[in-house]
Amino acid sequence: MAGICEWEVWEESTVGSDHYPILCTVGRREEEVLVDGVGRWVFGRAKWDQFQELSEQVMARVDMRGDVDSMNNWVRTALVGAATEAIPKSSGRRRRKAVPWWMEECGAMPNHLLTDIDVWEFRESVKLLREIFAQKAFDPFRGPEVQPGPEF
């Protein structure tokens, strides 16, 4: 334990006593790691006049006779293109506090609930589990639901 502890005498105050308090810190690590991520829009440095001009130029060419999906794709592409030209992005590299339990394998884990179908299947499984645990055989073991909670 001594290898991961630090202590210091707090000489700024005696807290009304004739002794100085001793501050002990156990296992405190405040390392920071550099994380690569996706750049984010920096709206504070945006050239809004340029964005408006580019957007209006492209939006004037939208074919309003097309179907909704193609118009949606056209508008989305136009706005993202104008934003790319007029709004800078951060590098995506930022510092985060290091956590002792994080390993590179954690980043490689699959990301669940990405699609609407994933969310629907998850909700259906929660409904089924609630039906199963509502049966009389589970009465002695049943308590309040912890996760995901009754509001889910």
HELIX and SHEET records of a PDB file:
HELIX    1   1 ALA A    2  ILE A    4  5                                   3    
HELIX    2   2 PHE A   43  ARG A   45  5                                   3    
HELIX    3   3 TRP A   48  MET A   59  1                                  12    
HELIX    4   4 VAL A   68  ALA A   86  1                                  19    
HELIX    5   5 GLU A  104  GLY A  107  1                                   4    
HELIX    6   6 ASP A  116  PHE A  133  1                                  18    
HELIX    7   7 LYS A  136  PHE A  141  5                                   6    
SHEET    1   A 2 CYS A   5  VAL A   9  0                                        
SHEET    2   A 2 ILE A  22  VAL A  26 -1                                        
SHEET    1   B 2 GLU A  32  ASP A  36  0                                        
SHEET    2   B 2 ARG A  93  LYS A  97 -1                                        
END                                                                             
